[in-house]
Amino acid sequence: MSQVPRPGRRSDVPRRVTVTSPRTAAARRPRYPALREIDEQTRLGEVYMHSLLRTQFRLALFVCTVLACVIGGLPLLFLLLPDLREVHVLGVPLPWAVLGGLIYPAFVIGAWLYVRQAERNERHFAELVERR
């Protein structure tokens, strides 16, 4: 006489089987690094380069605009405030001292700030390219 299996017993539950495969990851498309995209001048590489060029151009325009406003504004300032034309610094009229000597440190500082910011933009661009 055979025994009838009772519901709820361990022997009634089918045993689980684990299926394994040597392929553990799904097939992926080969991903090109962004640097390769730029080197091969693909459409994406062009987008990256235009982004960097646009950022650098915007920075150059900003620095040139500030320097032009300062340099162009000084003669206007001396024209609107005639009393400043009469001020002498070490025997030299203030407009000559400012335009002839003090403007060059402003150029140097503007150039230094431009280079510093341009290098920062390039570092951010390099990080963006490496991250992708």
Backbone as JSON, one array per atom type, in Angstrom:
{
  "sequence": "MSQVPRPGRRSDVPRRVTVTSPRTAAARRPRYPALREIDEQTRLGEVYMHSLLRTQFRLALFVCTVLACVIGGLPLLFLLLPDLREVHVLGVPLPWAVLGGLIYPAFVIGAWLYVRQAERNERHFAELVERR",
  "N": [[0.83, -1.15, 0.0], [0.64, 2.11, -0.95], [1.63, 5.22, 0.25], [-0.34, 8.12, 0.35], [0.57, 11.29, -0.64], [0.52, 13.94, 1.64], [-0.95, 17.17, 1.63], [1.05, 20.11, 1.92], [3.33, 19.02, 2.88], [6.88, 18.71, 2.75], [7.86, 17.13, 0.7], [6.03, 17.42, -1.3], [6.44, 19.83, -2.53], [7.89, 21.11, -5.39], [11.32, 20.89, -6.19], [13.58, 23.62, -6.32], [15.5, 24.76, -9.07], [18.62, 26.0, -9.91], [19.75, 27.9, -12.51], [22.64, 28.48, -14.22], [24.97, 30.48, -16.05], [27.87, 31.0, -18.04], [27.94, 33.53, -19.13], [27.55, 36.44, -17.64], [26.81, 39.05, -17.91], [24.71, 41.14, -19.83], [24.84, 41.53, -23.36], [26.53, 44.37, -24.49], [26.52, 47.45, -26.22], [29.45, 48.59, -27.83], [31.04, 51.23, -26.21], [32.14, 54.34, -27.07], [34.77, 56.32, -25.88], [34.53, 59.78, -24.94], [36.71, 61.26, -25.72], [37.66, 59.89, -27.91], [35.55, 60.33, -29.61], [35.91, 63.03, -30.09], [38.45, 63.05, -31.27], [37.97, 61.58, -33.61], [36.31, 63.25, -34.88], [33.49, 63.14, -34.83], [29.92, 63.71, -34.86], [29.05, 64.07, -32.22], [31.51, 64.64, -31.03], [32.02, 67.07, -32.25], [30.03, 68.6, -31.07], [30.92, 68.64, -28.41], [33.36, 70.06, -28.75], [32.47, 72.51, -29.82], [31.07, 73.4, -27.65], [33.13, 73.88, -25.78], [34.6, 75.84, -27.2], [32.66, 77.87, -27.43], [32.31, 78.56, -24.75], [34.9, 79.51, -24.12], [35.04, 81.65, -25.91], [32.98, 83.3, -25.0], [34.04, 84.01, -22.52], [36.32, 85.44, -23.37], [35.1, 87.58, -24.71], [33.81, 88.8, -22.54], [35.99, 89.63, -20.89], [37.33, 91.37, -22.66], [35.3, 93.26, -23.05], [35.0, 94.35, -20.47], [37.58, 95.49, -20.1], [37.58, 97.31, -22.25], [35.49, 98.98, -21.5], [36.55, 100.09, -19.18], [38.89, 101.35, -20.15], [37.8, 102.99, -22.16], [36.05, 104.4, -20.62], [37.57, 105.96, -18.91], [38.65, 108.36, -20.28], [36.16, 109.54, -20.73], [35.32, 109.92, -18.12], [37.22, 111.81, -17.27], [36.49, 113.85, -18.95], [33.89, 114.48, -18.13], [34.27, 115.18, -15.48], [35.92, 117.8, -14.95], [37.57, 118.79, -12.95], [39.23, 116.72, -12.18], [41.14, 116.71, -14.12], [42.88, 118.64, -13.4], [44.28, 117.7, -11.26], [47.43, 116.68, -10.0], [49.86, 114.14, -10.0], [52.8, 113.39, -8.58], [53.86, 115.48, -10.07], [52.81, 115.02, -12.57], [50.01, 115.27, -14.69], [46.88, 113.87, -13.64], [45.21, 112.44, -15.61], [47.16, 111.71, -17.55], [48.88, 110.19, -15.99], [47.24, 108.05, -15.23], [46.33, 106.98, -17.73], [48.77, 106.61, -18.98], [50.38, 105.04, -17.33], [49.16, 103.61, -15.17], [47.31, 102.02, -16.4], [48.43, 99.79, -17.51], [49.0, 97.84, -15.46], [46.32, 97.12, -15.08], [45.76, 95.84, -17.5], [47.48, 93.64, -17.26], [46.45, 92.35, -14.99], [43.88, 91.76, -15.95], [44.55, 90.01, -18.06], [45.75, 87.96, -16.61], [43.58, 87.06, -15.04], [41.93, 86.2, -17.12], [43.42, 84.06, -18.25], [43.51, 82.35, -16.07], [40.78, 81.73, -15.67], [40.21, 80.61, -18.19], [41.82, 78.32, -18.14], [40.53, 76.99, -16.08], [38.06, 76.51, -17.29], [38.92, 74.72, -19.27], [39.82, 72.62, -17.68], [37.38, 71.78, -16.55], [36.12, 70.94, -18.88], [37.83, 68.84, -19.63], [37.36, 67.1, -17.47], [34.68, 66.53, -17.94], [34.86, 65.18, -20.37], [36.41, 62.97, -19.64], [34.74, 61.76, -17.79], [32.61, 60.77, -19.24]],
  "CA": [[0.0, 0.0, 0.0], [1.47, 3.3, -1.03], [1.09, 6.34, 1.0], [-0.78, 9.27, -0.42], [1.23, 12.46, -0.06], [-0.35, 14.93, 2.26], [-0.63, 18.55, 1.24], [1.79, 20.9, 2.9], [4.59, 18.36, 3.27], [8.07, 19.11, 2.0], [8.04, 16.3, -0.48], [5.08, 17.85, -2.32], [6.92, 21.05, -3.17], [8.97, 20.8, -6.34], [12.62, 21.44, -5.82], [14.02, 24.7, -7.2], [16.73, 24.49, -9.79], [19.32, 27.22, -10.28], [20.36, 27.82, -13.82], [23.76, 29.42, -14.31], [25.58, 30.6, -17.37], [29.13, 31.74, -17.95], [27.66, 34.93, -19.49], [26.89, 37.08, -16.5], [26.33, 40.38, -18.27], [24.06, 41.21, -21.14], [25.7, 42.11, -24.39], [26.42, 45.81, -24.55], [27.13, 48.11, -27.37], [30.73, 49.19, -27.45], [30.89, 52.65, -25.95], [33.34, 55.1, -27.39], [35.02, 57.43, -24.96], [34.3, 61.09, -25.56], [37.96, 61.69, -26.34], [37.69, 59.27, -29.24], [34.55, 61.06, -30.4], [36.52, 64.3, -30.49], [39.55, 62.75, -32.2], [37.44, 61.12, -34.89], [35.49, 64.36, -35.38], [32.11, 62.73, -35.02], [28.94, 64.78, -34.55], [29.12, 64.29, -30.77], [32.78, 65.32, -30.78], [31.84, 68.47, -32.67], [29.22, 69.26, -30.04], [31.82, 68.89, -27.29], [34.32, 71.12, -29.08], [31.75, 73.78, -29.93], [30.75, 73.81, -26.28], [34.35, 74.47, -25.2], [34.91, 77.08, -27.91], [31.67, 78.87, -27.07], [32.63, 79.0, -23.38], [36.11, 80.33, -24.16], [34.73, 82.89, -26.63], [32.19, 84.12, -24.09], [34.98, 84.55, -21.54], [37.14, 86.46, -24.04], [34.25, 88.76, -24.92], [33.59, 89.44, -21.25], [37.22, 90.32, -20.46], [37.55, 92.5, -23.57], [34.28, 94.27, -22.78], [35.35, 95.03, -19.22], [38.74, 96.35, -20.33], [37.18, 98.4, -23.14], [34.69, 99.93, -20.71], [37.45, 100.82, -18.27], [39.76, 102.24, -20.93], [36.96, 103.99, -22.81], [35.38, 105.18, -19.6], [38.48, 106.93, -18.27], [38.57, 109.67, -20.93], [34.83, 110.09, -20.49], [35.33, 110.39, -16.73], [38.0, 113.06, -17.2], [35.73, 114.88, -19.67], [32.73, 114.87, -17.32], [34.75, 115.78, -14.22], [37.1, 118.57, -15.34], [38.46, 119.02, -11.81], [40.22, 115.65, -12.14], [42.22, 117.04, -15.06], [43.8, 119.58, -12.75], [45.02, 117.0, -10.2], [48.75, 116.23, -10.42], [50.48, 113.07, -9.19], [54.25, 113.47, -8.78], [54.12, 116.47, -11.1], [52.21, 114.6, -13.84], [48.55, 115.35, -14.62], [46.25, 112.58, -13.34], [44.84, 111.66, -16.81], [48.36, 111.14, -18.15], [49.4, 109.14, -15.09], [46.36, 106.88, -15.31], [46.35, 106.38, -19.07], [50.13, 106.29, -19.4], [51.12, 104.1, -16.48], [48.36, 102.74, -14.32], [46.44, 101.17, -17.2], [49.14, 98.54, -17.81], [48.67, 96.81, -14.46], [44.96, 96.63, -15.33], [45.87, 94.85, -18.59], [48.13, 92.43, -16.73], [45.49, 91.66, -14.11], [42.84, 91.21, -16.83], [45.1, 88.85, -18.76], [45.95, 86.89, -15.62], [42.26, 86.51, -14.73], [41.45, 85.48, -18.3], [44.14, 82.77, -18.37], [43.08, 81.52, -14.95], [39.43, 81.23, -15.96], [40.28, 79.74, -19.38], [42.35, 77.02, -17.69], [39.47, 76.35, -15.3], [37.11, 76.0, -18.28], [39.52, 73.55, -19.91], [39.8, 71.52, -16.7], [36.0, 71.29, -16.49], [35.89, 70.24, -20.13], [38.56, 67.57, -19.54], [36.63, 66.23, -16.54], [33.47, 66.11, -18.62], [35.25, 64.2, -21.38], [36.86, 61.74, -18.96], [33.61, 61.16, -17.08], [31.71, 60.1, -20.18]],
  "C": [[0.9, 1.24, 0.0], [0.79, 4.42, -0.27], [0.73, 7.47, 0.07], [-0.11, 10.5, 0.2], [0.21, 13.44, 0.49], [0.05, 16.33, 1.8], [0.13, 19.25, 2.36], [3.09, 20.24, 3.33], [5.69, 18.78, 2.34], [8.22, 18.33, 0.7], [7.1, 16.7, -1.61], [5.58, 19.05, -3.12], [8.04, 20.69, -4.14], [10.25, 21.54, -5.95], [13.02, 22.51, -6.83], [15.36, 24.35, -7.82], [17.34, 25.83, -10.17], [20.02, 27.0, -11.6], [21.45, 28.87, -13.88], [24.33, 29.38, -15.71], [26.91, 31.31, -17.21], [28.97, 33.2, -18.34], [26.9, 35.58, -18.36], [26.34, 38.46, -16.84], [25.68, 40.33, -19.66], [25.01, 41.86, -22.13], [25.46, 43.61, -24.46], [27.05, 46.33, -25.82], [28.48, 48.64, -26.96], [30.55, 50.69, -27.31], [32.2, 53.34, -26.23], [33.56, 56.17, -26.34], [34.86, 58.75, -25.7], [35.55, 61.6, -26.26], [38.08, 61.12, -27.75], [36.69, 59.95, -30.17], [35.14, 62.36, -30.93], [37.61, 64.05, -31.53], [39.04, 62.35, -33.58], [36.5, 62.14, -35.53], [34.08, 63.91, -35.73], [31.19, 63.9, -34.65], [28.97, 65.09, -33.05], [30.41, 65.01, -30.4], [32.71, 66.78, -31.17], [31.04, 69.25, -31.63], [30.08, 69.6, -28.83], [32.75, 70.07, -27.58], [33.63, 72.47, -29.22], [31.37, 74.31, -28.56], [31.95, 74.49, -25.63], [34.67, 75.8, -25.88], [33.94, 78.2, -27.56], [31.95, 79.42, -25.67], [33.85, 79.91, -23.38], [35.85, 81.66, -24.86], [33.92, 83.84, -25.76], [33.08, 84.76, -23.03], [35.82, 85.66, -22.15], [36.34, 87.73, -24.28], [34.02, 89.52, -23.61], [34.81, 90.24, -20.81], [37.48, 91.53, -21.35], [36.53, 93.62, -23.34], [34.6, 95.05, -21.51], [36.53, 95.97, -19.44], [38.39, 97.53, -21.24], [36.35, 99.44, -22.39], [35.57, 100.75, -19.77], [38.29, 101.81, -19.06], [38.95, 103.34, -21.61], [36.27, 104.9, -21.8], [36.27, 106.22, -18.93], [38.48, 108.29, -18.97], [37.21, 110.34, -20.72], [34.73, 110.63, -19.07], [36.08, 111.71, -16.61], [37.29, 114.19, -17.94], [34.57, 115.4, -18.81], [33.12, 115.53, -16.0], [36.04, 116.57, -14.5], [38.06, 118.86, -14.18], [39.53, 117.93, -11.71], [41.39, 115.93, -13.08], [43.27, 117.94, -14.42], [44.63, 118.93, -11.65], [46.34, 116.5, -10.78], [49.26, 115.18, -9.44], [51.95, 113.06, -9.55], [54.6, 114.39, -9.95], [53.53, 116.12, -12.46], [50.69, 114.72, -13.69], [47.93, 113.95, -14.45], [45.82, 111.81, -14.59], [46.04, 111.01, -17.48], [48.91, 110.01, -17.29], [48.56, 107.87, -15.2], [46.47, 106.2, -16.66], [47.74, 105.95, -19.5], [50.82, 105.23, -18.56], [50.25, 103.14, -15.72], [47.45, 101.8, -15.11], [47.11, 99.81, -17.48], [48.96, 97.48, -16.73], [47.24, 96.27, -14.63], [44.95, 95.59, -16.46], [46.46, 93.54, -18.08], [47.17, 91.65, -15.85], [44.36, 91.04, -14.95], [43.32, 89.98, -17.57], [45.28, 87.68, -17.81], [44.62, 86.24, -15.27], [41.69, 85.72, -15.9], [42.11, 84.1, -18.4], [43.68, 81.82, -17.27], [41.71, 80.91, -15.22], [39.41, 80.31, -17.18], [40.81, 78.37, -19.0], [41.31, 76.27, -16.87], [38.42, 75.76, -16.25], [37.65, 74.74, -18.95], [39.56, 72.36, -18.96], [38.39, 70.92, -16.59], [35.66, 70.49, -17.74], [36.57, 68.87, -20.1], [37.87, 66.6, -18.59], [35.36, 65.69, -17.19], [33.79, 65.01, -19.64], [35.67, 62.89, -20.73], [35.72, 61.01, -18.29], [32.72, 60.36, -18.0], [32.24, 58.77, -20.58]]
}
